Amino acid sequence: MRKLLFLLAVLSIVTLINAQTGTITGNVTTSDGKPAELVNITLEKTNRGATVNAAGKYTINKVPAGTYTIIASFTGLVSQQTQITVTAGQATTADFRLTESREELQEVVVQSSSHSVTNKASDMIARMPIRNLENPQVYNIVGKELIKQQNIIAITDAFSNAPGVNPILYPSGGIGALSRGFSTDVNARNGMQSTTGRSSADIANIERIEFIKGPSGTLFGGGISSFGGVVNLVTKKPFETFKGQVDLSLGSFNLGRISTDINAPLNSDKTLLFRANGAIQKQDSYNERGFYNSAIFAPSLLYKATDRLNILIDAEIYSVNSVQPSYTRIDEAAGFRSYADLPLDYKRSLLSNDLDAKSTGSKFFGEAKYQINDNWTSTTALAFVNEYVERSYQDYPVWYSRDSVAIDVSKYGPVSNTYTNFQQNFNGSFKTGSLKHTFLAGLNFTQAAGYGQSGGTGVIRRLSATSPGKVDRTLVDSALVPGSLMDWGTLKNITYAAYVSDVINFSDRLYAMLSLRYDYMDARSKGPWASPYTQGSLSPKLGLVYQVIKDKVSLFASYMNGFQNYPPVSQPDGSQFMVKPIYAVQYEGGAKAELLDKKINTTLSYYYIDINNAIRYTSDFFAFQDGRQVSKGIEFDFTANPVAGLTTILGYGYNDNRIINTEGMENNKVSNSPTHLANYWFNYQFQSGKLKNFGLGAGGNYVSDAYFDDTNLFLLPAYHIVNASAFYENDKWRVGLKFNNIGNQRSWGFWGAPNPTRNFVANFTFKF
């Protein structure tokens, strides 16, 4: 009976709401009378709106009765607006006629698409709606337009477009990014905690990738950020127009990939929107060993419950069967010091293809955004993320001489890691006297749970560079007898956090950011390596911005803080060393500019990151928390669309990351940290004439040499990769051809794993 009464009450409320609302409809045409597809229609001071469809029509339903200003806009066009009155239960018509012709509008669409490369607008960077020129933090964005220009199918290839960033492929199967000398996992998805530690990620569902630089513990916490920053994947969202596309990619190493992106409103008033992205990929390796087979399905549903409340639900299921990168090492007595001198042929392997890995990532997210009033918004988000590894064979070759390599293999699995994350944010603006405040207050709850097992063979076989033999799964499994796999126990860490951030406008040019976060971790893990503990962490952030030229050039300076929780350490004498959270502080200053109506976006900064309570081990394996590490450097970012159809991207990062206080490694360079990183890309699409819609692109990456380990004995040599592309695109289809590593440069990345040789990708896209 109670359920029936509740249902009747809900139906009554819905009926009442509908009775008090009306509908706005209209036609939008170009100067030559043709439909003006993709123009945005919005009601001022509300979150209601629509996108003009292919027939030039739009509809906005369930608009509360009242008087509104309705705006027709499109990037690159002069907006038009008119005032209308909505009457309950009736339809109101508002038509627009643009001054541009259909052909001129199509040119604006192309220009706007290119212009998006310079757009740094994001509410997720600072967790509040402030502009790049108001933000005292450095960040880079790699968006879908650049991903399309470069025919990118591996998400890590997109990382190379961010200045000072180098992609990482972990032996565990996950992905990460080097940023400011620190390895940074991809642990954020739409600002919520996620993980790609063992299952990687796919480009199919990515709208853009945000690289937030420096220790960002204040707003993101230690579970998402590293001392180098945060990598945040922003996924594709539903919109109000029916659209879709199918992509087919073929290429080197037997590449075959098909992906789809379909978006559709599910009801006539366009309050229920659905989008689904998916991809299936199969590819072998440049090496005789290796393959990567994956599949992803990512549906999302957006419900516009009222003019104030939007509810978004999305999921992502990603499965991978692949061969993991080798963790190749060199013994000090081997007789060589560079990975370029490895005696094994670059395309050969001493291990079999059946030593593979199979994993699945399952991610579910929900978000409710409620507009409390004109100044305040509430955002409630919930995430559930699981990475499950059925099996993962990881190999560790060690070269002892030019003709002797010892093969050591470990097997992981099953392994399961689950993260449950709840987040509540309140964003608002208010004034105290003459000061304007843009304010954020948030709460976060995260629970990490997991289990796993693993075991190693030790040195299972010694081989030579010319040996015809290979280590295979049968040999490895025979060494891993039943019971030899170690049970890790159970992981259970709970983190409670609260944070506030206030951007104060002292004038229309001077801004100050004051932020503070408190984290409390309750670690309850059980197992052979677990030590239950609790830790509290306080993380401040301060920043100043002054716009030298209003809305064009700003100078900024900031103090930022990051932290990592660390469990107690068992000392050789049996005692427990209780470790405090490890802190990194960063001082940074520089300049940002957005010029020529934001067609040019550039940043130049200097940073200094200091860790003064790192864990240090003595020669007799006792731990002390007085180690120090300093990472300092310069970053330069330049993106531009100076003329229609032209994209220019230039990036440079200088980093000097050194160990200051560790026995035997004083002033050594930190492992896997190249001093110089440079990226560049030029793309041009012809706007007229016989070559109209054709385009060419070229660019590359330079990575200076780095040391494989902290002892600075073994060198990962420098390399310069050059790529080029050609394409044709109109509003119905696109065909592209990309050549990667044209010079066939041999190179080695993190963990001594070699990078792919010369290859190509051909892509065909059908749009509807």
C-alpha positions in Angstrom: 0.0 0.0 0.0 2.8 2.4 0.9 4.5 1.7 -2.4 1.3 2.4 -4.3 0.7 5.7 -2.5 4.3 6.7 -3.1 3.9 5.9 -6.8 0.7 7.9 -7.0 2.4 10.8 -5.3 5.3 10.8 -7.8 2.9 10.6 -10.7 0.9 13.6 -9.3 4.1 15.6 -8.9 5.2 14.8 -12.5 1.8 15.7 -13.8 1.8 18.9 -11.9 5.3 19.8 -13.2 4.3 19.0 -16.8 1.2 21.1 -16.4 3.3 24.1 -15.5 5.7 23.8 -18.4 5.7 24.6 -22.1 7.6 23.8 -25.2 9.9 25.9 -27.4 10.4 24.9 -31.1 11.9 26.6 -34.1 13.7 26.5 -37.4 17.3 27.7 -37.9 18.3 28.4 -41.5 21.3 29.9 -43.3 21.2 33.0 -45.5 20.4 30.8 -48.6 17.5 29.1 -46.8 19.2 25.8 -46.0 19.1 24.0 -42.6 21.8 25.3 -40.2 22.7 21.9 -38.6 24.7 21.8 -35.3 23.9 25.4 -34.2 23.4 25.5 -30.4 20.2 26.9 -28.9 20.3 27.8 -25.2 18.0 29.6 -22.7 20.0 32.2 -20.9 20.7 31.6 -17.2 19.4 27.9 -17.3 21.0 24.6 -18.3 18.2 24.0 -20.9 19.0 23.9 -24.6 19.1 21.9 -27.8 21.2 21.3 -30.9 19.7 22.0 -34.4 19.2 18.8 -36.3 19.9 18.0 -40.0 16.5 19.4 -41.0 17.2 22.7 -39.3 14.8 22.1 -36.4 15.1 22.1 -32.6 12.8 21.5 -29.7 13.2 22.3 -26.0 10.6 20.6 -23.8 9.4 21.0 -20.2 10.4 24.6 -20.0 8.8 26.3 -16.9 6.4 29.1 -17.8 8.0 32.5 -17.9 10.0 34.9 -20.0 13.5 33.9 -21.3 16.2 35.1 -23.6 16.9 32.4 -26.2 20.3 32.4 -27.9 21.4 30.8 -31.2 25.2 30.4 -31.2 28.0 28.5 -32.9 31.8 29.0 -32.4 33.1 31.4 -35.0 29.7 33.0 -35.6 28.0 36.1 -34.1 25.4 34.9 -31.7 21.7 35.9 -32.2 19.2 36.3 -29.4 15.6 37.1 -28.8 13.2 37.3 -25.9 10.2 34.9 -25.7 7.5 34.1 -23.2 6.6 30.4 -22.5 3.0 29.6 -21.6 2.1 26.5 -19.6 0.8 23.7 -21.8 1.6 25.6 -25.1 4.3 25.6 -27.7 6.3 28.8 -28.4 8.1 29.3 -31.7 11.4 31.0 -32.1 13.1 30.9 -35.5 16.6 32.2 -36.5 18.1 33.0 -39.9 21.9 33.2 -39.9 23.8 35.7 -42.0 26.1 32.9 -43.4 25.3 30.6 -46.3 25.3 26.8 -46.0 28.8 26.6 -47.6 30.1 29.4 -45.3 28.7 27.5 -42.2 30.4 24.3 -43.3 33.7 26.2 -43.5 33.0 27.6 -40.0 32.4 24.0 -38.8 35.9 22.9 -40.1 37.5 26.0 -38.6 35.8 25.4 -35.3 37.0 21.8 -35.2 40.6 22.9 -35.7 40.1 25.7 -33.2 39.2 23.2 -30.5 42.9 22.1 -30.4 43.7 25.4 -28.6 40.7 25.2 -26.3 41.7 24.7 -22.6 38.2 25.1 -21.1 37.5 22.5 -18.4 35.6 22.3 -15.1 37.6 19.3 -13.9 41.1 20.8 -13.7 40.4 22.9 -10.7 37.1 21.2 -9.9 35.4 24.5 -10.5 34.5 26.7 -13.6 37.6 28.9 -13.8 39.4 29.8 -17.1 42.9 28.9 -18.0 44.1 32.5 -17.5 42.6 32.5 -14.0 44.2 29.2 -12.9 47.7 29.3 -11.3 48.3 25.6 -12.3 49.8 24.4 -15.5 47.9 21.8 -17.5 47.7 20.4 -21.1 44.8 19.0 -23.0 44.9 16.5 -25.8 41.5 16.4 -27.4 39.6 14.4 -30.0 40.5 16.7 -32.9 44.2 16.1 -32.4 43.6 12.3 -31.9 41.7 12.2 -35.2 44.4 14.2 -37.0 47.1 11.7 -35.9 45.0 8.5 -36.6 45.7 7.4 -33.0 44.5 4.0 -32.0 46.8 3.4 -29.0 46.0 5.8 -26.1 49.6 6.1 -25.1 50.4 7.7 -28.5 48.2 10.6 -27.5 50.3 11.1 -24.3 53.3 12.2 -26.5 51.4 15.4 -27.5 51.7 16.9 -24.0 54.9 18.8 -23.3 57.2 17.1 -20.8 55.2 13.9 -20.9 56.4 10.5 -22.0 54.2 7.4 -22.2 54.8 4.3 -20.0 53.9 0.7 -20.6 54.1 -1.2 -17.3 55.2 -4.9 -17.3 51.9 -5.5 -15.4 50.0 -4.5 -18.5 48.9 -1.1 -17.4 49.8 2.4 -18.7 51.1 5.6 -17.2 52.9 8.8 -18.1 56.2 10.3 -17.1 55.5 13.8 -15.9 58.1 16.1 -14.4 60.4 13.2 -13.7 57.8 11.0 -11.9 55.8 8.1 -13.1 52.1 9.0 -13.1 49.4 6.3 -13.3 46.2 7.0 -15.2 44.0 7.0 -12.1 41.3 9.6 -12.9 38.3 9.3 -15.1 36.0 12.3 -15.3 37.7 13.5 -12.1 36.8 10.3 -10.2 39.2 7.7 -9.0 39.8 4.9 -11.5 42.7 2.7 -12.5 44.5 1.4 -15.5 47.3 -0.4 -13.6 46.7 -3.8 -15.1 44.1 -3.5 -17.8 45.1 -0.3 -19.7 42.5 1.9 -21.5 41.2 2.4 -25.0 40.9 5.5 -27.1 37.4 4.7 -28.4 35.5 6.4 -25.5 37.9 9.3 -25.0 36.8 12.9 -25.6 40.0 14.4 -24.3 42.9 13.7 -22.0 43.9 16.2 -19.3 47.4 16.4 -18.0 47.4 18.3 -14.7 51.0 19.1 -13.8 52.7 18.9 -10.5 51.8 17.4 -7.1 48.0 17.8 -7.0 47.1 16.1 -3.7 45.0 19.1 -2.6 42.1 18.6 -5.0 42.6 15.0 -6.1 44.2 13.1 -3.2 47.1 10.6 -3.0 45.1 7.8 -4.7 44.7 9.7 -8.0 47.8 12.0 -8.2 51.5 11.4 -8.2 54.2 14.0 -7.5 54.3 14.6 -11.3 50.6 15.3 -11.6 47.3 13.8 -12.6 46.2 12.1 -15.9 42.4 12.5 -16.2 40.5 10.7 -19.0 37.4 12.6 -20.0 34.9 10.3 -21.7 32.3 11.0 -24.5 28.9 12.1 -23.3 25.4 11.9 -24.9 24.0 14.9 -26.8 20.6 15.8 -28.3 21.2 15.0 -32.0 21.2 11.6 -33.7 24.6 11.0 -35.0 27.0 8.1 -35.5 30.1 6.9 -37.2 31.9 3.7 -37.9 35.7 3.5 -38.1 37.8 0.8 -39.7 41.6 0.7 -39.2 44.1 -1.6 -41.0 47.9 -1.5 -40.7 51.2 -3.0 -40.0 51.7 -6.0 -37.8 48.3 -7.4 -39.0 46.4 -4.6 -37.4 42.6 -4.9 -37.7 40.3 -2.6 -35.7 36.7 -1.5 -35.9 35.1 1.0 -33.7 31.6 2.6 -33.5 30.2 5.8 -31.9 26.4 6.1 -31.9 24.4 8.8 -30.2 20.6 9.1 -30.1 17.8 10.8 -28.1 15.4 8.2 -26.8 12.3 10.3 -26.5 10.7 13.1 -28.5 11.4 15.8 -25.9 15.1 14.9 -25.9 15.3 14.6 -22.1 16.6 11.0 -22.3 19.8 10.7 -24.3 21.9 7.6 -25.1 25.4 7.1 -26.5 27.4 3.9 -27.1 31.0 3.6 -28.0 32.8 0.3 -28.8 35.8 -1.2 -30.5 37.4 -4.5 -31.3 41.1 -4.7 -32.1 43.6 -7.4 -33.0 47.2 -6.7 -33.7 50.5 -8.6 -33.7 53.9 -7.1 -32.9 56.9 -5.8 -34.8 58.7 -8.5 -32.8 58.4 -12.2 -33.4 56.7 -12.3 -30.0 53.8 -10.2 -29.0 50.1 -9.5 -29.7 47.4 -7.2 -28.4 43.7 -8.2 -28.7 41.1 -6.1 -27.0 37.4 -5.2 -26.9 35.6 -2.3 -25.3 31.9 -1.5 -24.8 31.0 1.9 -23.2 27.4 2.9 -23.0 26.2 6.1 -21.4 22.7 7.5 -20.5 21.9 11.1 -19.7 18.5 12.0 -18.2 17.4 15.6 -18.0 15.0 15.1 -15.1 14.1 18.8 -14.8 15.5 22.1 -16.0 17.8 22.0 -12.9 18.6 18.3 -12.5 20.7 16.1 -14.9 21.5 12.5 -14.2 24.3 10.7 -16.1 25.0 7.0 -15.9 27.8 5.3 -17.8 29.8 2.2 -17.9 32.9 0.7 -19.5 33.8 -2.9 -20.0 37.3 -3.5 -21.4 39.0 -6.8 -22.0 42.6 -7.4 -23.1 44.5 -10.5 -24.1 48.2 -9.6 -24.8 51.8 -10.2 -24.2 53.3 -7.9 -21.5 56.4 -5.8 -22.1 59.6 -7.5 -20.9 61.5 -6.0 -17.9 65.0 -6.4 -19.3 68.0 -5.8 -17.1 71.8 -5.8 -17.5 74.2 -7.2 -14.9 77.1 -4.9 -14.0 79.6 -7.5 -15.2 78.0 -7.9 -18.6 80.5 -5.7 -20.4 78.1 -3.1 -21.8 76.3 -0.1 -20.5 73.6 0.8 -23.1 70.5 -0.9 -24.2 71.5 -0.1 -27.8 74.3 -2.7 -27.3 71.9 -5.6 -26.4 73.2 -8.6 -28.4 69.8 -10.0 -29.2 68.4 -9.0 -32.6 65.8 -6.2 -32.2 63.0 -8.3 -33.7 63.8 -11.6 -31.9 62.6 -12.9 -28.6 63.8 -15.7 -26.3 60.3 -16.3 -24.9 57.2 -17.8 -26.4 53.9 -16.1 -27.4 51.9 -18.3 -25.0 53.4 -16.5 -22.0 50.5 -14.0 -22.2 48.1 -12.0 -20.0 44.3 -11.8 -19.8 42.5 -9.1 -17.9 39.2 -7.2 -17.7 38.4 -3.8 -16.5 34.8 -3.1 -15.4 33.8 0.5 -14.6 30.5 2.0 -13.6 29.8 5.6 -12.9 26.8 7.7 -11.8 26.5 11.5 -11.5 23.6 13.8 -10.4 24.2 17.5 -11.1 21.6 19.8 -9.5 21.4 23.6 -10.1 20.4 24.8 -6.6 20.1 28.4 -7.8 21.8 30.8 -10.2 25.0 30.7 -8.1 25.2 27.3 -6.6 25.5 23.7 -8.0 25.6 20.4 -6.3 27.3 17.4 -8.0 27.0 13.9 -6.5 29.1 11.2 -8.1 29.5 7.5 -7.4 32.1 5.1 -9.1 32.8 1.4 -9.0 35.9 0.2 -10.7 37.3 -3.3 -10.9 40.4 -4.7 -12.6 40.5 -8.5 -12.8 43.5 -10.4 -14.0 42.9 -14.0 -14.9 46.5 -14.6 -15.6 49.6 -12.5 -16.3 53.0 -13.9 -17.2 55.7 -11.3 -16.7 59.3 -12.0 -17.7 62.6 -10.5 -16.4 65.6 -11.3 -18.7 69.0 -10.5 -17.1 72.1 -10.2 -19.4 75.2 -11.5 -17.6 77.4 -11.2 -20.7 77.1 -10.6 -24.4 76.1 -14.2 -25.0 74.4 -15.2 -21.8 71.0 -14.2 -20.6 69.1 -15.6 -17.6 65.3 -15.9 -18.0 63.2 -15.4 -14.9 59.4 -15.5 -15.2 56.6 -14.6 -12.7 53.0 -15.5 -12.9 50.3 -13.3 -11.5 46.6 -14.3 -11.1 44.0 -14.3 -10.3 44.3 -10.7 -9.1 41.3 -8.5 -8.4 41.4 -4.8 -7.3 38.2 -2.9 -6.7 37.7 0.8 -5.9 34.4 2.2 -4.7 34.4 6.0 -4.7 31.8 8.5 -3.5 32.2 12.2 -4.1 30.0 15.3 -3.2 31.0 18.7 -4.5 29.3 22.1 -4.0 30.3 24.8 -6.4 29.2 28.4 -6.1 30.0 32.1 -6.4 29.3 34.9 -3.9 30.6 38.3 -2.8 32.1 39.6 0.4 32.1 43.3 0.1 33.9 44.1 -3.2 35.5 40.7 -3.4 34.1 38.0 -5.7 34.5 34.3 -4.7 34.4 31.2 -6.8 34.1 28.5 -4.2 34.4 24.7 -4.0 33.6 22.4 -1.0 33.8 18.7 -1.3 33.7 15.4 0.5 35.2 12.1 -0.7 35.0 8.5 0.4 37.1 5.8 -1.2 37.4 2.1 -0.4 40.0 -0.1 -2.1 39.6 -3.8 -1.8 41.4 -6.7 -3.5 43.1 -10.0 -3.4 45.7 -11.8 -5.5 48.5 -14.4 -5.8 51.7 -14.7 -7.7 54.9 -16.8 -7.9 58.2 -16.7 -9.7 60.3 -19.4 -11.3 63.7 -17.8 -10.4 66.3 -18.4 -13.2 64.5 -21.0 -15.2 66.9 -21.2 -18.1 70.1 -19.5 -19.4 70.1 -18.8 -23.2 72.4 -17.1 -25.6 71.7 -14.5 -28.2 72.0 -17.1 -31.0 70.1 -19.8 -29.1 67.2 -21.3 -31.1 65.4 -22.3 -27.8 62.6 -20.4 -26.2 61.0 -20.4 -22.7 57.3 -21.3 -23.0 54.3 -21.7 -20.8 54.8 -25.4 -20.4 58.3 -24.9 -18.9 57.1 -22.0 -16.7 54.1 -23.9 -15.4 56.2 -26.9 -14.6 58.4 -24.8 -12.4 55.3 -23.2 -10.7 54.2 -26.4 -9.0 50.8 -26.4 -7.1 51.2 -24.4 -3.9 54.2 -22.4 -5.1 52.0 -19.3 -5.8 52.0 -16.9 -2.8 48.6 -15.7 -1.5 48.8 -11.9 -1.0 46.0 -11.8 1.6 43.3 -9.2 1.3 43.6 -5.5 0.5 41.2 -3.1 2.3 42.0 0.6 2.5 39.4 3.2 3.4 40.0 6.9 2.8 37.9 9.8 4.1 38.6 13.3 2.7 37.3 16.8 2.8 38.5 19.8 0.8 37.8 23.4 0.1 39.1 25.8 -2.6 38.4 29.5 -3.0 39.4 31.7 -6.0 39.2 35.3 -4.9 38.8 38.1 -7.4 40.5 41.2 -5.8 40.0 43.0 -9.1 39.1 42.1 -12.7 42.8 41.2 -13.2 44.1 39.9 -9.8 43.1 36.4 -8.5 44.2 34.3 -5.6 43.5 30.6 -5.1 43.5 29.2 -1.5 42.9 25.5 -1.2 43.1 22.9 1.6 42.5 19.1 1.8 42.5 16.7 4.7 42.8 12.9 4.1 42.4 10.2 6.7 43.4 6.7 5.6 42.4 3.6 7.5 44.5 0.7 6.1 43.0 -2.7 7.2 44.8 -5.1 4.8 45.8 -8.6 5.9 48.5 -10.7 4.4 52.2 -11.5 4.3 53.2 -7.8 3.4 50.3 -6.0 5.2 50.6 -3.9 8.3 47.4 -2.2 9.5 47.9 1.5 10.1 46.1 4.9 10.0 47.5 8.1 8.6 46.2 11.7 8.3 47.5 14.1 5.6 47.0 17.8 5.3 47.6 19.3 1.9 47.5 23.1 1.1 47.6 24.9 -2.2 48.2 28.6 -2.8 48.3 30.5 -6.1 48.3 34.1 -7.5 47.4 35.2 -11.0 47.7 38.7 -12.4 46.4 39.4 -15.9 49.0 41.8 -17.5 46.7 42.2 -20.5 43.1 41.5 -19.6 41.8 38.1 -21.0 45.0 37.7 -23.0 48.2 37.4 -20.9 48.6 36.4 -17.3 51.5 35.9 -14.9 51.1 33.2 -12.2 52.9 31.8 -9.2 51.8 28.8 -7.0 52.7 26.6 -4.1 51.4 23.1 -4.3 51.5 20.0 -2.2 51.2 16.3 -2.8 51.4 13.3 -0.6 51.6 9.5 -0.7 50.6 7.2 2.2 53.2 4.6 3.1 52.8 1.5 5.4 55.1 0.7 8.3 58.4 -0.9 7.4 59.8 -4.0 9.0 63.4 -3.4 10.0 66.1 -6.1 9.9 66.1 -6.2 13.8 62.4 -7.1 13.8 61.2 -3.7 14.8 58.5 -1.7 13.0 59.4 1.7 11.5 56.2 3.9 11.4 56.4 6.0 8.3 54.7 9.4 8.0 53.1 10.4 4.7 55.7 11.3 2.1 55.2 14.9 1.0 56.3 16.7 -2.1 56.0 20.5 -2.4 56.2 22.4 -5.7 57.0 26.1 -6.3 56.1 27.2 -9.8 55.9 30.5 -11.7 55.4 31.5 -15.3 53.2 33.1 -17.9 50.1 32.1 -19.9 48.8 33.7 -23.1 45.6 33.3 -25.2 45.9 35.5 -28.3 44.2 36.3 -31.6 40.7 35.4 -30.3 42.2 32.3 -28.6 43.7 31.0 -31.8 47.0 30.9 -30.0 47.4 29.3 -26.5 50.8 29.2 -24.9 52.4 28.6 -21.4 55.9 29.0 -20.2 56.8 27.9 -16.6 59.6 27.0 -14.2 58.9 24.5 -11.4 60.9 23.2 -8.4 59.6 20.0 -6.6 61.2 19.1 -3.3 60.7 15.8 -1.4 62.5 16.0 1.9 61.1 13.0 3.8 61.5 10.1 1.3 62.3 6.6 2.5 66.0 5.9 2.4 67.6 2.5 2.9 71.2 2.0 4.3 73.6 -0.7 3.1 72.4 -3.0 5.9 68.7 -2.5 4.8 67.6 -0.3 7.6 64.9 2.3 6.6 65.1 6.0 7.5 62.7 8.8 6.5 65.2 11.5 5.7 65.8 10.9 2.0 65.6 13.9 -0.3 64.8 14.2 -4.0 64.6 17.4 -6.1 63.0 17.7 -9.5 63.2 21.0 -11.3 62.6 22.1 -14.8 61.0 24.3 -17.5 58.0 23.5 -19.6 56.8 25.3 -22.8 53.5 24.7 -24.5 52.4 26.3 -27.8 49.2 25.4 -29.7 47.8 27.5 -32.5 45.3 27.7 -35.3 46.5 31.0 -36.8 44.6 30.5 -40.1 41.7 28.3 -41.1 42.7 24.7 -41.4 46.2 25.0 -39.8 47.1 23.3 -36.6 50.5 24.0 -35.0 51.7 22.3 -31.8 55.1 22.8 -30.1 56.1 21.5 -26.7 59.3 21.2 -24.7 60.1 20.0 -21.3 63.5 20.2 -19.4 63.7 18.2 -16.2 66.6 17.6 -13.8 65.4 15.0 -11.3 68.1 14.0 -8.7 68.5 12.0 -5.6 70.0 14.2 -2.9 70.4 12.1 0.2 70.7 8.4 -0.3 73.8 6.3 0.5 75.9 5.5 -2.6 73.6 7.5 -5.0 74.2 11.1 -3.9 73.2 13.5 -6.7 72.4 10.7 -9.1 69.8 11.1 -11.8 66.5 9.4 -11.0 65.9 6.4 -13.2 63.9 6.6 -16.4 63.9 10.5 -16.3 65.2 12.0 -19.6 66.4 15.6 -19.3 64.9 16.8 -22.6 61.5 16.0 -24.1 60.2 17.7 -27.2 57.0 17.3 -29.3 55.8 19.0 -32.4 52.9 18.6 -34.9 51.8 20.5 -38.0 48.5 19.8 -39.8 46.8 21.6 -42.6 43.5 20.9 -44.3 42.9 22.8 -47.6 39.9 25.1 -47.5 39.3 25.8 -51.2 40.3 24.9 -54.7 40.8 21.4 -56.2 42.5 20.2 -53.0 39.6 21.3 -50.7 39.1 18.9 -47.8 42.5 17.2 -48.4 45.0 17.5 -45.5 48.6 16.7 -44.6 50.2 16.4 -41.2 53.7 15.8 -39.8 55.4 15.8 -36.5 57.4 13.8 -34.0 59.0 13.4 -30.6 62.5 13.7 -29.2 63.5 12.0 -26.0 67.0 12.4 -24.6 68.9 9.6 -23.0 68.1 8.5 -19.5 69.4 6.0 -16.9 67.6 2.7 -16.5 68.3 2.6 -12.7 69.2 4.9 -9.9 72.8 3.7 -9.9 73.2 5.5 -13.2 75.1 2.5 -14.7 72.9 1.6 -17.7 71.7 4.0 -20.4 68.4 4.1 -22.3 69.6 5.9 -25.4 68.1 9.1 -26.9 65.7 8.8 -29.9 63.8 11.0 -32.3 60.6 9.6 -33.8 59.1 11.3 -36.9 55.5 10.7 -38.1 53.4 11.9 -41.1 49.8 11.7 -42.2 47.6 12.4 -45.2 43.7 12.5 -45.2 40.6 13.6 -47.0 37.4 14.5 -45.0 34.0 15.8 -45.7 30.7 15.7 -43.7 30.0 12.1 -44.7 33.2 10.2 -44.6 37.0 10.4 -43.9 39.9 8.4 -45.1 43.4 8.8 -43.5 46.8 7.3 -43.8 49.4 7.6 -41.0 53.1 6.6 -41.1 54.8 6.2 -37.7 58.5 6.1 -37.0 59.4 6.9 -40.6 63.1 6.7 -39.9 62.7 3.2 -38.4 64.4 4.5 -35.2 65.2 1.8 -32.6 64.4 2.9 -29.1 63.9 1.6 -25.6 61.3 2.9 -23.1 60.7 2.4 -19.4 61.9 -1.0 -18.0 64.2 -1.5 -21.0 61.3 -2.6 -23.3 61.9 -1.8 -27.0 59.4 0.4 -28.9 57.8 -0.4 -32.3 59.6 -0.1 -35.6 58.3 1.7 -38.7 54.6 1.1 -39.3 51.5 2.5 -40.8 47.8 2.8 -40.0 45.1 3.3 -42.7 41.7 4.5 -41.5 38.2 4.9 -43.1 35.4 6.6 -41.2 31.7 6.6 -42.3 29.5 9.2 -40.7 25.8 9.3 -40.4 
